[in-house]
Structures are given as C-alpha cells and as structure tokens.
C-alpha cells in the first residue's frame, strides 16, 4: 500500500506544499476556505503528519526524556506507568534513558538528551547532582525532578517528604518507649537515606536525645545480609530497625530468624518502600505506601504546564502524602 505524503495532499487540495505545511502546523496566515480544503484532502487520503517533521517546523519534538536508574526499576515501574498515561493524554512521546552504575554515566545521558532536542525532561535519579542539573538548565529545557524537592525558573519537582516521614514515625516510637532505633545504609539510594537520617536526627533532637543508630555497611560487603549476619553477633539488639528497600528488610528478617531474634517481640522491622513482597514475607513486613503511580502522573502534568506556561505555574514544588501500613513486623 502506497504511503500518503504531503505532496499527495497538496496535489489533492490544489495548493502549494507550504500551504499544507502551514495548515498542519496551525498557522493563522491561511485563509479559512483554503484551510478547510486542505483538511478535507487530509481526511480523504488518510494522511498522517510525520511527528518529527512537524516538530522541526514547530521547533518542538513532542517528546519527553525520562531518566531513571536501572537499579530502581521495580520501584520506578509504577512511576513510569503514571507518567506514560498522562503523556498519552497530552500527546507526548516518551524517550527512556536508564543509568547503570559503572556503565552508563549521567553526563553521557545528558549529552544525548540535549542532542535529541526533547521538549522537556523528567528525572528520577537519586544520585543527580546540581552540576549535572545545571547542564540541562543551561539549555532552557524544562525539567521535573521526582523524589528531590527543588525548583527554579526551569525546574519543578514532585516528591514525598521522607525526612518528615521518618521524623513522625520516630516520634511515635519514642512516645511508646522505643528509643533504640536503627537505620540501615542503602548505597544505591544515598539521597533518600540522607532524608531519612535527617528526619530521625530531628525527632531525637526534639526529644532531647541524639540519633546514633545509623548502621553503615562497609564497602567490602557486597550484600547487606552478609554484613548484618556479623553485625548482630557483636551488637545489642535494636528496638526498631528501618530499611529503605524490601530486599534489605528481607535480609534483616532472615538474619533475625537464624539468630533466634523474634520479630516483632524482640525487635520491630519497618521497610520504607512498601511492596508486594513485604506482604509475602513471614512475618509480613510493615511499610509505607508511597504513591508511586501518582508521582509519575503528577510529574508529567506539571511538565505539560511548564511547557505551555499554563497559569504561569505558581507551584513548582508538589508534595504527595504517604500512608503507613502496619503488618506483623511491628507491634
């Protein structure tokens, strides 16, 4: 079957190629009767404008770059779904870029994003630094960051306040007499861990104490489980252990079983990012329901507003809420 081109439309409507192009790109210099004639030719022939060519004419590509870390694929899956659903509504295409530690560097991805002339960028990257972000803002590309609170002329953010989450939870524990609280390091998510650590420190300070329960995992240990197996043998038992990801929570759970530590009677366990695996564990692990789908959907909606200057986008920092889901690993 022959592919219909802009030349066929021009011939059918008996107008120039430039006139067809102006109609397709919404130019207001075309007479109404000519516009109707071109649109009728387009419908009759079933012509589909080439998105790339149309983007070049409008200086737009109708494409959004999405940058996510490969290590967080499980968590970012729902974020991506939310983002894509909203992108479809506003007729944007998504160009996915993934970062892999030691293989794909952020600088390389940023260079590719700039070369691809995307209209905007959504970034979910726990290790993004200000210098890398400045590379994109230099080109006046609108950016929405998921996870970290920040904003300026071309940057917006959608986030959950993990520091507040940790502070509120720690205050509740302290009120109930549970003051020996531990947070396990997660090298794959340093920015999130910093927020949690700041929140715990704030809660302890509010109660006249100092938070000293941060458990660092030495670099020679590639597995949280192997380190924790040794750690419990030489350190006193904690009242509450907090992990960021489910895999670390499982490591704590397994070590506790092997060392005869009863969860939750001897020690309570909380995983910040709740997942289906937390409810499959025995005992089931308590966690926080983070609105991951909404993070993606709201981020994409914020970006569309920034791209169209809708209402001048007064609020570029959007905070979403969370819900604590108690299960068998806490009392």
VENJOQUI-V902618 format. One record per backbone hydrogen bond with DSSP energy under -0.5 kcal/mol. NH is the residue of the N-H (numbers start at 1). CO is the residue of the C=O. E is the energy in kcal/mol with one decimal. If there is no record, write none. Layout:
nh=NH co=CO e=E
nh=NH co=CO e=E
This chain:
nh=9 co=5 e=-1.5
nh=10 co=6 e=-2.3
nh=11 co=7 e=-2.2
nh=12 co=8 e=-2.5
nh=13 co=9 e=-2.5
nh=14 co=10 e=-0.9
nh=15 co=10 e=-2.1
nh=20 co=16 e=-1.8
nh=21 co=17 e=-2.5
nh=22 co=18 e=-2.3
nh=23 co=19 e=-2.1
nh=24 co=20 e=-2.6
nh=25 co=21 e=-2.2
nh=26 co=23 e=-1.4
nh=27 co=22 e=-2.8
nh=30 co=27 e=-0.5
nh=35 co=31 e=-2.6
nh=36 co=32 e=-2.4
nh=37 co=33 e=-1.8
nh=38 co=34 e=-2.3
nh=39 co=35 e=-2.5
nh=40 co=36 e=-2.3
nh=41 co=37 e=-1.8
nh=42 co=38 e=-2.3
nh=43 co=39 e=-2.3
nh=44 co=40 e=-2.5
nh=45 co=41 e=-2.4
nh=46 co=42 e=-1.3
nh=47 co=42 e=-1.9
nh=49 co=47 e=-0.5
nh=54 co=50 e=-2.8
nh=55 co=51 e=-2.2
nh=56 co=52 e=-2.2
nh=57 co=53 e=-1.9
nh=58 co=54 e=-1.8
nh=59 co=55 e=-0.6
nh=59 co=56 e=-0.6
nh=60 co=55 e=-3.3
nh=64 co=93 e=-3.1
nh=65 co=120 e=-2.4
nh=66 co=95 e=-2.7
nh=67 co=65 e=-0.5
nh=67 co=122 e=-2.6
nh=68 co=66 e=-0.6
nh=68 co=97 e=-2.4
nh=69 co=124 e=-0.9
nh=70 co=99 e=-2.9
nh=72 co=69 e=-1.5
nh=73 co=70 e=-1.6
nh=76 co=72 e=-3.0
nh=77 co=73 e=-1.2
nh=78 co=75 e=-0.6
nh=79 co=75 e=-0.6
nh=80 co=76 e=-2.9
nh=81 co=77 e=-1.9
nh=82 co=78 e=-2.3
nh=83 co=79 e=-2.2
nh=84 co=80 e=-2.8
nh=85 co=81 e=-2.3
nh=86 co=82 e=-1.6
nh=87 co=83 e=-2.4
nh=88 co=84 e=-2.3
nh=89 co=85 e=-1.2
nh=90 co=86 e=-1.7
nh=91 co=88 e=-1.1
nh=92 co=87 e=-3.0
nh=93 co=62 e=-2.9
nh=95 co=64 e=-3.1
nh=96 co=94 e=-0.6
nh=97 co=66 e=-3.2
nh=99 co=68 e=-1.9
nh=103 co=100 e=-2.6
nh=104 co=100 e=-2.3
nh=105 co=103 e=-0.6
nh=109 co=105 e=-1.7
nh=110 co=106 e=-2.9
nh=111 co=107 e=-2.0
nh=112 co=108 e=-2.0
nh=113 co=109 e=-2.6
nh=114 co=110 e=-2.3
nh=115 co=111 e=-2.1
nh=116 co=112 e=-1.9
nh=117 co=114 e=-1.1
nh=118 co=113 e=-1.0
nh=119 co=63 e=-2.5
nh=120 co=63 e=-0.9
nh=121 co=142 e=-2.2
nh=122 co=65 e=-3.0
nh=123 co=144 e=-2.5
nh=124 co=67 e=-3.2
nh=125 co=123 e=-0.5
nh=128 co=125 e=-1.4
nh=133 co=129 e=-2.0
nh=134 co=130 e=-2.4
nh=135 co=131 e=-1.1
nh=136 co=132 e=-0.9
nh=136 co=133 e=-0.5
nh=137 co=133 e=-2.2
nh=138 co=134 e=-1.9
nh=139 co=136 e=-1.1
nh=140 co=137 e=-1.8
nh=141 co=136 e=-1.3
nh=142 co=119 e=-0.7
nh=142 co=140 e=-0.6
nh=143 co=154 e=-2.8
nh=144 co=121 e=-2.4
nh=145 co=156 e=-2.7
nh=146 co=123 e=-3.2
nh=147 co=145 e=-0.6
nh=147 co=158 e=-2.6
nh=150 co=148 e=-0.6
nh=152 co=155 e=-1.8
nh=156 co=143 e=-2.6
nh=157 co=316 e=-3.3
nh=158 co=145 e=-2.2
nh=159 co=318 e=-2.3
nh=161 co=320 e=-0.5
nh=162 co=160 e=-1.6
nh=165 co=161 e=-2.2
nh=166 co=162 e=-2.6
nh=167 co=163 e=-2.4
nh=168 co=164 e=-3.0
nh=169 co=165 e=-2.2
nh=170 co=166 e=-2.5
nh=171 co=167 e=-2.4
nh=172 co=168 e=-1.7
nh=173 co=169 e=-2.2
nh=174 co=170 e=-2.8
nh=175 co=171 e=-2.2
nh=176 co=172 e=-1.2
nh=177 co=174 e=-1.8
nh=178 co=173 e=-2.8
nh=179 co=177 e=-1.0
nh=181 co=179 e=-1.4
nh=182 co=240 e=-2.9
nh=183 co=213 e=-2.0
nh=184 co=242 e=-2.3
nh=185 co=215 e=-2.8
nh=189 co=186 e=-1.4
nh=193 co=189 e=-2.1
nh=194 co=190 e=-2.3
nh=195 co=191 e=-1.9
nh=196 co=192 e=-2.3
nh=197 co=193 e=-2.8
nh=198 co=194 e=-2.6
nh=199 co=195 e=-2.2
nh=200 co=196 e=-2.3
nh=201 co=197 e=-2.5
nh=202 co=198 e=-2.1
nh=203 co=199 e=-2.1
nh=204 co=200 e=-2.3
nh=205 co=201 e=-2.2
nh=206 co=202 e=-2.2
nh=207 co=203 e=-1.0
nh=208 co=205 e=-1.8
nh=209 co=204 e=-3.2
nh=215 co=183 e=-2.9
nh=215 co=213 e=-0.6
nh=216 co=214 e=-0.8
nh=218 co=216 e=-0.7
nh=221 co=218 e=-2.1
nh=222 co=220 e=-0.6
nh=227 co=223 e=-1.5
nh=228 co=224 e=-2.8
nh=229 co=225 e=-2.2
nh=230 co=226 e=-1.0
nh=230 co=227 e=-0.7
nh=231 co=227 e=-2.5
nh=232 co=228 e=-2.2
nh=233 co=230 e=-0.8
nh=234 co=230 e=-0.7
nh=234 co=231 e=-1.2
nh=235 co=231 e=-1.0
nh=239 co=180 e=-2.2
nh=240 co=180 e=-1.7
nh=241 co=268 e=-2.5
nh=242 co=182 e=-2.8
nh=243 co=270 e=-2.5
nh=249 co=245 e=-1.6
nh=250 co=246 e=-2.6
nh=251 co=247 e=-1.5
nh=252 co=248 e=-2.2
nh=253 co=249 e=-2.4
nh=254 co=250 e=-2.7
nh=255 co=251 e=-2.4
nh=256 co=252 e=-2.5
nh=257 co=253 e=-2.0
nh=258 co=254 e=-2.3
nh=259 co=255 e=-1.9
nh=260 co=257 e=-1.0
nh=261 co=256 e=-3.2
nh=262 co=260 e=-0.6
nh=263 co=261 e=-0.6
nh=264 co=262 e=-0.6
nh=266 co=262 e=-3.5
nh=267 co=262 e=-1.5
nh=268 co=239 e=-2.7
nh=269 co=329 e=-2.2
nh=270 co=241 e=-2.5
nh=271 co=286 e=-2.7
nh=272 co=243 e=-2.9
nh=272 co=270 e=-0.5
nh=273 co=244 e=-2.3
nh=274 co=272 e=-1.0
nh=274 co=288 e=-2.0
nh=278 co=275 e=-1.0
nh=279 co=275 e=-0.8
nh=280 co=276 e=-0.7
nh=281 co=277 e=-1.2
nh=285 co=278 e=-2.5
nh=286 co=269 e=-0.8
nh=287 co=325 e=-1.9
nh=288 co=271 e=-0.9
nh=288 co=272 e=-1.3
nh=289 co=323 e=-3.6
nh=290 co=288 e=-0.9
nh=291 co=321 e=-0.7
nh=292 co=290 e=-2.6
nh=295 co=291 e=-2.1
nh=296 co=292 e=-1.6
nh=297 co=293 e=-2.4
nh=298 co=294 e=-3.1
nh=299 co=295 e=-1.7
nh=300 co=296 e=-2.1
nh=301 co=297 e=-2.1
nh=302 co=298 e=-2.6
nh=303 co=299 e=-2.0
nh=304 co=300 e=-2.2
nh=305 co=301 e=-1.8
nh=306 co=302 e=-2.2
nh=307 co=303 e=-2.3
nh=308 co=304 e=-1.3
nh=309 co=305 e=-0.8
nh=310 co=305 e=-2.0
nh=312 co=309 e=-2.0
nh=313 co=310 e=-2.1
nh=316 co=314 e=-0.8
nh=318 co=157 e=-2.8
nh=318 co=316 e=-0.5
nh=319 co=317 e=-0.6
nh=320 co=159 e=-2.9
nh=323 co=289 e=-1.5
nh=325 co=287 e=-3.7
nh=326 co=324 e=-0.7
nh=329 co=284 e=-1.3
nh=330 co=327 e=-1.1
